[in-house]
Amino acid sequence: MGVFVFLPLVLPLSAWPVARLAEPHLHPRTATRLLTAFATVMAVCSTLCLALLMIVGTAQLPGNPLPDGWSDPEVRAAVPYDEIAGKAAIPALALVLAVCARTLWRHHRITRRARRALAGLPSSTVVVLPEERPYAYALPGRPRGRVVVTTALLRGLIPPERRALFAHERAHLTARHHRYLLAVRLAARANPFLRPLRTAVTYTTERWADEDAARSVGSRPVVARAIGKAALLSGAGAAPAFAGFSASPGLSGFASAGPVPRRVAALLGPAPVARTWPPVFTSVGLAAWGAAVGTLVSAMSSANSAVTMFLILHAATPF
């Protein structure tokens, strides 16, 4: 196992270049899927690494509930600097599990809260709230989810822009963007080095919905104007608590998530080319391959460490 057990903790750094280059150079759909896959695999590997180090750490603690064979010197010798790394992994893993559990709890609490707020309204896919605060968001659910918008926001948009708004929010629901957002948020909680990927995916999901809306209404400038107007209107007054959840993995907002000027500028330019993988001999292609190699090495290192630890414990522990 050796020093390879530490690699999954730092290999997320290899994904930073692609997180920066994917936004302007890849189709938002491709960027979202690639970055989410990289983040999820790397987060699982780094958490597994901490768990293996935790075994080494608990093997050193007097009176631990683990089998006596786990305290065998060979277990501790499997990790360099076992005394420091093993003990440090115990609170680190506990912190990772705690913050991930809190993120999941908050995600479900926010979603339940929003659903309760709409409980007494007709069960249609579009809900128009008679409020003077302009906001809109997509609330995921079964079978199709719901689009929530206020009359204040609708008044500020002309009919084509309203169609763009609804198309954008329906795109969030159709593509299940809340799942990508939740996955990268948990990944960033598990390993802070993955935070740039979370930021990038938050933006690319909005761009994905923008492009789907532009294709649906047949006009990119109309979607750009709708986003700009909605951002200006939303900035005029604070939305109620459950309407500001566009930054959460449960709800996606129309003009409050992602840098609005960049989204508008992208819509005023040509439509991005859809590719499953970027060209190799480009900056984004090299960055993507670097992240892919980092993800593969992380997976191989964690798998090798897990198998090695299992064999050591199997030999040291009478089953």
C-alpha positions in Angstrom: 0.0 0.0 0.0 2.7 2.5 1.1 2.5 6.1 0.0 -0.1 5.2 -2.7 -2.8 5.3 -0.1 -2.3 9.1 0.2 -2.7 9.8 -3.6 -6.5 9.9 -3.7 -6.4 12.8 -1.2 -4.4 15.1 -3.5 -5.2 13.8 -7.0 -8.3 16.0 -7.2 -5.9 18.8 -7.9 -5.5 17.3 -11.4 -9.1 18.2 -12.2 -8.6 22.0 -11.5 -7.5 22.8 -15.1 -10.5 21.1 -16.7 -12.9 22.7 -14.2 -11.6 26.1 -15.4 -11.5 25.3 -19.1 -14.7 23.2 -19.4 -17.1 26.2 -19.0 -16.0 28.2 -22.0 -14.8 25.4 -24.3 -17.3 22.5 -23.8 -21.0 22.1 -24.4 -22.6 22.6 -21.0 -24.1 19.2 -21.0 -20.8 17.5 -21.7 -19.0 19.7 -19.1 -21.6 18.9 -16.4 -21.4 15.2 -17.0 -17.6 15.0 -17.1 -17.0 17.2 -14.1 -19.7 15.4 -12.0 -18.1 12.0 -12.9 -14.6 13.2 -12.0 -15.8 14.7 -8.8 -17.9 11.7 -7.7 -15.2 9.1 -8.3 -12.4 11.2 -6.7 -14.6 11.9 -3.6 -15.4 8.2 -3.2 -11.7 7.3 -3.5 -10.5 9.9 -1.0 -13.2 8.9 1.5 -12.1 5.3 1.1 -8.5 6.4 1.7 -9.5 8.1 4.9 -11.3 4.9 6.0 -8.3 2.8 5.4 -6.1 5.2 7.3 -8.7 5.3 10.1 -8.2 1.5 10.5 -4.5 2.0 11.0 -5.2 4.8 13.5 -7.8 2.9 15.6 -5.4 -0.1 15.7 -3.1 2.0 17.8 -5.7 3.1 20.3 -5.7 1.2 23.6 -9.0 -0.5 24.3 -10.3 -0.2 20.8 -13.2 -2.5 20.0 -11.5 -4.0 16.9 -10.2 -7.6 16.9 -6.8 -8.0 18.4 -5.3 -9.0 15.1 -6.0 -5.5 13.7 -3.3 -4.2 16.1 -0.7 -6.4 14.5 2.5 -4.4 13.6 2.0 -5.4 10.0 -1.2 -3.4 9.8 0.5 -0.2 11.0 3.6 -0.8 8.9 1.4 -0.7 5.7 1.2 3.1 6.0 4.1 5.5 6.1 4.0 7.7 9.2 1.3 5.5 10.5 1.2 7.0 14.0 0.5 10.5 12.7 -1.6 9.7 9.6 -3.6 7.0 11.2 -4.7 9.1 14.2 -5.3 12.2 12.1 -7.6 10.2 9.8 -10.0 9.4 12.6 -11.3 13.0 13.2 -11.0 13.7 9.4 -13.2 10.9 8.4 -15.7 11.7 11.2 -15.8 15.3 9.9 -16.4 14.2 6.3 -19.2 11.9 7.3 -20.8 14.6 9.5 -20.7 17.4 6.8 -22.0 15.0 4.1 -24.9 13.9 6.4 -25.7 17.5 7.1 -25.7 18.3 3.4 -28.1 15.5 2.7 -30.3 16.5 5.6 -30.4 20.1 4.5 -31.2 19.1 0.9 -34.2 17.0 2.0 -35.3 19.7 4.5 -35.3 22.4 1.8 -37.2 20.3 -0.6 -39.8 19.3 1.9 -40.2 22.9 3.0 -40.8 24.0 -0.6 -43.3 21.2 -1.2 -45.2 22.1 2.0 -45.5 25.7 0.8 -47.2 24.4 -2.4 -49.3 21.8 -0.7 -52.6 23.6 -0.9 -52.3 24.6 -4.5 -53.5 22.8 -7.6 -51.3 19.9 -8.6 -50.2 21.3 -12.0 -46.7 21.3 -13.4 -46.6 25.2 -13.3 -47.4 27.1 -10.1 -47.9 30.9 -10.3 -47.8 32.5 -6.9 -49.5 35.9 -6.4 -46.5 37.6 -4.8 -44.8 41.0 -5.3 -41.3 39.5 -5.1 -39.9 38.3 -8.4 -38.5 34.8 -8.5 -38.8 31.5 -10.2 -37.4 28.0 -9.5 -37.7 24.4 -10.5 -38.9 22.0 -7.7 -38.0 18.4 -8.5 -40.5 15.7 -7.7 -42.5 12.8 -9.1 -43.4 12.3 -11.8 -42.3 15.5 -13.5 -41.6 18.1 -10.8 -43.0 21.6 -10.8 -42.1 25.1 -12.0 -42.8 27.8 -9.5 -42.9 31.5 -10.6 -44.4 34.7 -9.1 -46.7 37.2 -10.8 -44.2 39.9 -10.1 -41.6 38.2 -12.3 -44.1 37.4 -15.1 -45.3 41.0 -15.2 -41.7 42.1 -16.0 -41.4 39.8 -19.0 -43.1 39.8 -22.4 -44.7 36.6 -23.7 -41.6 35.2 -25.6 -39.5 35.8 -22.5 -42.0 34.0 -20.3 -41.8 31.0 -22.6 -38.0 31.2 -22.3 -38.3 31.2 -18.5 -40.6 28.2 -18.4 -38.5 26.3 -20.9 -35.4 27.0 -18.8 -37.0 25.7 -15.6 -38.4 22.6 -17.4 -35.0 21.9 -18.8 -33.7 21.7 -15.2 -36.4 19.2 -14.3 -36.0 17.1 -17.5 -32.3 16.7 -17.2 -32.4 16.1 -13.4 -29.9 18.9 -12.7 -30.6 18.7 -9.0 -28.8 15.3 -9.0 -25.7 16.6 -10.5 -25.7 19.5 -8.1 -26.2 17.3 -5.1 -23.4 14.9 -6.2 -20.8 17.7 -6.7 -21.8 19.3 -3.4 -21.3 16.1 -1.5 -18.0 15.6 -3.4 -16.8 19.0 -2.3 -17.7 18.3 1.3 -15.8 15.0 1.1 -12.7 16.6 -0.3 -12.2 20.4 -0.3 -9.9 20.1 -3.4 -13.0 19.4 -5.4 -14.7 22.7 -4.7 -13.7 24.2 -8.1 -15.6 21.4 -9.8 -18.7 22.2 -7.7 -18.6 25.8 -8.7 -18.1 24.9 -12.3 -21.0 22.4 -12.3 -23.3 25.0 -10.7 -22.6 27.3 -13.7 -22.7 24.6 -16.4 -26.1 23.3 -15.3 -27.5 26.8 -15.7 -25.9 27.1 -19.1 -27.3 23.6 -20.1 -30.8 24.8 -19.2 -30.1 28.1 -21.1 -29.2 26.2 -24.3 -32.2 23.8 -24.0 -34.5 26.9 -23.5 -32.9 28.6 -26.6 -33.5 25.5 -28.7 -37.1 25.2 -27.4 -38.1 28.8 -28.1 -36.0 29.0 -31.2 -34.2 32.3 -30.3 -31.0 32.7 -28.3 -31.4 36.5 -27.9 -34.9 36.0 -26.4 -33.5 33.7 -23.7 -30.6 36.2 -23.1 -33.0 39.1 -22.6 -35.2 37.0 -20.3 -32.2 36.1 -18.1 -31.1 39.7 -18.0 -34.5 41.1 -17.1 -35.1 38.4 -14.5 -31.8 39.2 -12.9 -32.6 42.9 -12.7 -36.0 42.3 -11.4 -34.8 39.8 -8.8 -32.2 42.3 -7.6 -34.9 44.8 -6.7 -36.0 42.9 -3.7 -35.2 39.9 -1.6 -37.1 36.7 -2.2 -38.7 34.7 0.6 -36.6 32.0 2.3 -37.7 29.1 0.1 -37.2 31.1 -3.1 -33.6 31.7 -2.5 -32.7 28.0 -2.7 -31.4 28.1 -6.2 -27.9 27.6 -4.8 -29.0 24.4 -3.1 -29.0 21.0 -4.9 -32.7 20.8 -4.4 -33.9 23.8 -6.3 -32.7 25.6 -9.4 -33.4 29.3 -10.0 -33.8 31.1 -13.3 -31.5 34.1 -12.9 -29.9 33.7 -9.5 -27.5 30.8 -10.1 -24.4 31.3 -12.2 -22.8 34.6 -13.3 -25.5 36.3 -15.3 -23.3 38.4 -17.6 -21.4 35.3 -18.7 -24.6 33.4 -19.4 -26.0 36.3 -21.4 -22.8 36.7 -23.4 -22.7 33.0 -24.2 -26.3 33.1 -25.5 -25.5 36.1 -27.7 -22.8 34.1 -29.3 -23.0 31.0 -31.5 -24.4 27.8 -30.0 -21.7 25.5 -28.6 -20.9 22.3 -30.5 -22.0 19.2 -28.7 -19.2 16.6 -28.3 -19.0 13.6 -26.0 -15.3 14.3 -25.5 -13.1 17.4 -26.4 -10.5 17.2 -29.1 -7.2 15.8 -27.7 -4.8 18.4 -29.0 -6.5 21.4 -27.4 -6.1 23.0 -24.0 -9.4 21.7 -22.8 -8.7 18.2 -24.3 -5.4 17.9 -22.5 -7.0 19.2 -19.3 -9.8 16.6 -19.6 -7.3 13.8 -20.2 -5.2 15.0 -17.2 -8.3 14.8 -15.0 -9.3 11.4 -16.5 -5.8 10.1 -15.7 -5.9 11.6 -12.2 -9.3 9.9 -11.6 -8.1 6.6 -12.9 -4.9 6.7 -10.8 -7.0 7.7 -7.8 -9.4 4.7 -8.3 -6.5 2.3 -8.9 -4.6 3.6 -5.8 -7.7 3.3 -3.5 -8.5 -0.2 -4.9 -5.0 -1.4 -4.4 -4.9 0.0 -0.9 -8.2 -1.6 0.0 -7.2 -5.0 -1.3 -3.8 -4.8 0.4 -5.4 -3.8 3.7 -8.0 -6.6 3.4 -5.2 -9.2 2.8 -3.2 -7.9 5.8 -6.3 -7.9 8.1 -7.3 -11.3 6.8 -3.9 -12.7 7.7 -3.7 -11.0 11.1 -7.3 -11.7 12.2 -8.6 -15.2 12.8 -12.0 -15.4 11.1 
